[in-house]
Amino acid sequence: MDQAATPTQDIPAGFVPATHGGPYAQELGPFWSHRAADHTALGVRVAHRHSNSMGGAHGGFVATLADLALVHAVAVAREKAGLPRAGLATVNLSIDFIGPPKEGCWLEVRAEVTRMGRSLAFTEGTMLADGKRVARVSGVFAMKERK
């Protein structure tokens, strides 16, 4: 199943196309975002091109989704706080793998910013495959206002 062919009815309610991310993220997507009261989510339908030889999402892809989702949460938190857009760079990314997300599943990260200072933001989240927890993620991001 090629991701580009994924019909929108195959996407959970409340998710809209994500418009952020550079060329790397765009090649892996499309990604879908959702803003809830207590978290920001980023999701994708796991395609064959995201998979390893065992039929699950490749660990590198899981790490990429975690990084994109956590940084997206920081961008949303900054926007909600009325702060200008900033360049965001990953300082630390941590992933505790709990189970394998299988090809074809809806894979999403529900992320929140736990602390945001002037130059660093701390995040944590849960990765779910078809609603089942498959990883715990956290990250620290450096923020530099764009000029």
URVEN-V945543 format. One record per residue. SS is DSSP state (alpha for helix, beta for strand, coil for the rest). PHI is phi in degrees with one decimal (none if undefined). Layout:
BEGIN
SS;PHI / SS;PHI
END
This chain:
BEGIN
coil;none / coil;-80.8 / alpha;-57.8 / alpha;-63.7 / alpha;-91.2 / coil;-65.8 / coil;-70.5 / alpha;-66.4 / alpha;-69.8 / alpha;-88.3 / coil;-104.8 / coil;-58.0 / coil;-57.0 / coil;93.4 / coil;-90.0 / beta;-124.5 / beta;-57.0 / coil;-78.2 / coil;-109.5 / coil;-96.3 / coil;102.1 / coil;-88.9 / alpha;-57.6 / alpha;-61.1 / alpha;-64.6 / alpha;-64.3 / alpha;-70.2 / alpha;-89.5 / coil;-82.9 / coil;-81.9 / coil;-103.9 / beta;-127.2 / beta;-120.4 / beta;-147.7 / beta;-107.3 / coil;-105.4 / coil;-64.0 / coil;-109.4 / coil;-161.7 / beta;-117.2 / beta;-118.5 / beta;-133.0 / beta;-138.2 / beta;-156.5 / beta;-86.3 / coil;-69.8 / coil;-100.4 / alpha;-56.5 / alpha;-67.8 / alpha;-92.5 / beta;-96.1 / coil;-95.7 / coil;-70.5 / coil;-100.1 / coil;84.0 / beta;-113.1 / beta;-61.4 / coil;-60.7 / alpha;-57.1 / alpha;-66.6 / alpha;-69.1 / alpha;-58.7 / alpha;-64.2 / alpha;-63.2 / alpha;-61.1 / alpha;-60.3 / alpha;-61.5 / alpha;-61.6 / alpha;-67.5 / alpha;-68.4 / alpha;-67.9 / alpha;-61.5 / alpha;-61.8 / alpha;-65.2 / alpha;-60.5 / alpha;-66.7 / alpha;-62.1 / alpha;-63.0 / alpha;-61.4 / alpha;-61.8 / coil;-83.0 / coil;77.0 / coil;-88.7 / coil;-68.9 / coil;-58.8 / beta;-136.7 / beta;-74.0 / beta;-120.5 / beta;-123.2 / beta;-71.7 / beta;-95.7 / beta;-149.6 / beta;-134.0 / beta;-126.1 / beta;-133.6 / beta;-106.5 / beta;-77.2 / coil;-109.7 / coil;-158.5 / coil;-86.5 / coil;-76.3 / beta;-88.8 / coil;-55.4 / coil;94.1 / coil;-75.6 / beta;-86.8 / beta;-113.5 / beta;-137.7 / beta;-115.8 / beta;-100.1 / beta;-121.3 / beta;-142.7 / beta;-90.9 / beta;-92.6 / beta;-160.0 / beta;-134.1 / coil;-98.7 / coil;-76.4 / coil;-123.9 / beta;-131.8 / beta;-125.2 / beta;-111.9 / beta;-133.3 / beta;-152.2 / beta;-164.8 / beta;-122.9 / beta;-100.2 / beta;-122.5 / beta;-113.1 / coil;49.8 / coil;86.7 / beta;-100.0 / beta;-65.3 / beta;-122.7 / beta;-163.6 / beta;-111.7 / beta;-129.7 / beta;-154.3 / beta;-159.4 / beta;-123.4 / beta;-128.3 / beta;-83.4 / beta;-120.8 / beta;-133.9 / beta;-60.9 / coil;-79.5 / coil;-102.7
END
